[in-house]
């Protein structure tokens, strides 16, 4: 791009007009190819009626196998739907997502949305091939082999005011 601001504006205007002349499917393809791609995952902090937290022992995590339920969003999926789907797929439990706690970058091309909600501990977990086991633990008794960043998210969920509620 030229250094002169006036020339930059002219170049941008010409490029914008050319872009508008391109059929929409081709324009979307160009935008998709030119923009950086990144992943979006969702993690959930789910509390039981007596204040315990649902944690899962993940097959694919070696150093810190225990963690929060989590997974990737599918194209067009919103975080609360993705989280309910992931928990159902991974351990067969129904959860209720109540609010978004935070969204943050894990790596430059990986954003995680964290939701908070409830789970009925009377349900029986049925782990799939990705999960060794599920447990409901006291928030002050999280396992030592749980990812420290996720333990911090649990503490943050406890301390956070009930904001950003998701309306059904």
C-alpha positions as CSV (number, residue, x, y, z in Angstrom):
1,X,0.0,0.0,0.0
2,X,1.4,3.4,-0.9
3,X,2.7,5.6,2.0
4,X,0.8,8.7,0.9
5,X,-2.6,8.9,2.8
6,X,-4.4,10.4,-0.2
7,X,-3.2,7.6,-2.6
8,X,-4.1,5.0,0.1
9,X,-7.7,6.4,0.1
10,X,-7.9,6.3,-3.7
11,X,-6.5,2.7,-3.9
12,X,-9.0,1.6,-1.2
13,X,-11.9,3.3,-3.0
14,X,-11.0,1.6,-6.3
15,X,-10.5,-1.8,-4.7
16,X,-13.9,-1.4,-2.9
17,X,-15.7,-0.6,-6.1
18,X,-14.0,-3.6,-7.9
19,X,-15.0,-5.8,-5.0
20,X,-18.6,-4.7,-5.2
21,X,-18.7,-5.7,-8.8
22,X,-17.7,-9.3,-8.0
23,X,-20.6,-11.8,-7.6
24,X,-21.3,-12.4,-3.9
25,X,-20.3,-16.1,-3.8
26,X,-16.9,-15.2,-5.3
27,X,-16.5,-12.2,-3.0
28,X,-17.2,-14.4,0.1
29,X,-14.6,-16.9,-1.2
30,X,-12.0,-14.1,-1.6
31,X,-12.7,-12.8,1.9
32,X,-12.4,-16.3,3.3
33,X,-9.1,-16.8,1.7
34,X,-7.7,-13.4,2.7
35,X,-8.7,-13.4,6.3
36,X,-7.0,-15.3,9.1
37,X,-9.0,-18.3,10.3
38,X,-9.3,-19.2,14.0
39,X,-11.1,-21.7,16.2
40,X,-13.7,-21.0,18.7
41,X,-14.3,-23.3,21.6
42,X,-16.6,-23.2,24.5
43,X,-16.0,-24.4,28.1
44,X,-18.6,-24.7,30.8
45,X,-18.7,-24.3,34.6
46,X,-21.8,-26.3,35.7
47,X,-22.8,-26.2,39.4
48,X,-25.1,-28.7,41.1
49,X,-27.8,-27.5,43.6
50,X,-25.3,-28.1,46.5
51,X,-22.5,-26.1,44.8
52,X,-20.4,-28.9,43.4
53,X,-18.8,-28.5,39.9
54,X,-18.9,-30.9,37.0
55,X,-15.4,-31.9,35.9
56,X,-14.3,-34.4,33.3
57,X,-11.2,-36.6,33.0
58,X,-10.3,-36.2,29.4
59,X,-8.7,-39.0,27.4
60,X,-6.6,-36.7,25.1
61,X,-5.2,-34.5,27.9
62,X,-2.0,-36.0,29.4
63,X,-0.5,-33.5,31.8
64,X,-3.8,-32.2,33.1
65,X,-6.4,-34.8,32.4
66,X,-9.1,-33.2,34.6
67,X,-10.9,-30.2,33.3
68,X,-14.1,-28.5,32.5
69,X,-16.5,-29.8,29.8
70,X,-15.3,-28.1,26.5
71,X,-15.4,-28.5,22.8
72,X,-15.4,-26.7,19.4
73,X,-18.3,-24.8,18.0
74,X,-19.7,-26.1,14.8
75,X,-20.2,-23.6,11.9
76,X,-23.3,-21.5,12.7
77,X,-23.6,-22.8,16.3
78,X,-23.9,-20.5,19.3
79,X,-21.8,-21.1,22.4
80,X,-24.7,-22.2,24.7
81,X,-26.0,-24.7,22.2
82,X,-22.5,-26.0,21.5
83,X,-21.9,-26.5,25.2
84,X,-25.1,-28.4,25.9
85,X,-24.3,-30.6,22.8
86,X,-20.7,-31.3,24.0
87,X,-21.8,-32.3,27.5
88,X,-24.6,-34.5,26.1
89,X,-22.1,-36.1,23.7
90,X,-19.2,-36.5,26.1
91,X,-21.1,-37.7,29.3
92,X,-24.8,-37.9,28.4
93,X,-25.8,-35.2,30.8
94,X,-28.4,-32.4,30.3
95,X,-27.2,-29.0,31.4
96,X,-28.7,-25.6,31.6
97,X,-26.5,-22.7,30.4
98,X,-27.4,-19.5,32.3
99,X,-24.8,-16.9,31.3
100,X,-21.6,-16.1,29.5
101,X,-18.7,-15.6,32.0
102,X,-16.0,-14.6,29.6
103,X,-14.5,-14.8,26.2
104,X,-10.7,-14.8,25.8
105,X,-7.9,-15.8,23.5
106,X,-6.1,-19.0,24.4
107,X,-3.7,-18.6,21.5
108,X,-3.5,-16.0,18.7
109,X,-6.0,-18.0,16.6
110,X,-8.1,-19.7,19.3
111,X,-10.8,-18.0,21.2
112,X,-12.6,-19.7,24.1
113,X,-16.1,-18.6,25.3
114,X,-16.8,-19.7,28.9
115,X,-20.4,-20.3,30.0
116,X,-21.8,-20.9,33.5
117,X,-24.9,-23.0,34.3
118,X,-26.4,-25.8,36.3
119,X,-26.5,-29.6,36.1
120,X,-28.7,-32.0,38.1
121,X,-26.3,-34.3,39.9
122,X,-29.0,-37.0,40.1
123,X,-28.3,-37.8,36.4
124,X,-25.9,-40.7,35.7
125,X,-22.9,-39.7,33.7
126,X,-22.2,-42.0,30.7
127,X,-18.7,-41.1,29.4
128,X,-18.0,-41.6,25.7
129,X,-14.6,-42.5,24.1
130,X,-13.2,-39.0,24.8
131,X,-13.8,-39.1,28.6
132,X,-12.5,-41.5,31.2
133,X,-14.9,-40.3,33.9
134,X,-17.1,-37.5,35.2
135,X,-17.2,-36.2,38.7
136,X,-19.0,-33.6,40.8
137,X,-16.5,-32.0,43.2
138,X,-16.5,-29.2,45.7
139,X,-15.1,-26.0,44.1
140,X,-12.4,-25.9,46.9
141,X,-11.4,-29.5,46.2
142,X,-10.5,-29.4,42.5
143,X,-7.9,-32.1,41.6
144,X,-4.2,-31.2,41.4
145,X,-4.1,-32.5,37.9
146,X,-6.7,-30.1,36.6
147,X,-5.4,-27.4,34.2
148,X,-4.6,-24.4,36.4
149,X,-6.3,-22.0,34.0
150,X,-9.5,-23.9,34.2
151,X,-9.4,-24.0,38.1
152,X,-9.0,-20.2,37.9
153,X,-12.1,-20.1,35.7
154,X,-14.1,-22.0,38.3
155,X,-13.0,-19.5,41.0
156,X,-14.0,-16.7,38.7
157,X,-17.4,-18.2,38.1
158,X,-18.0,-18.4,41.8
159,X,-17.0,-14.8,42.3
160,X,-18.6,-13.2,39.3
161,X,-21.9,-11.4,39.5
162,X,-24.8,-12.9,37.6
163,X,-24.4,-10.7,34.5
164,X,-24.8,-11.4,30.8
165,X,-27.6,-13.8,31.2
166,X,-28.7,-15.8,28.2
167,X,-32.3,-15.4,27.3
168,X,-34.1,-18.4,25.8
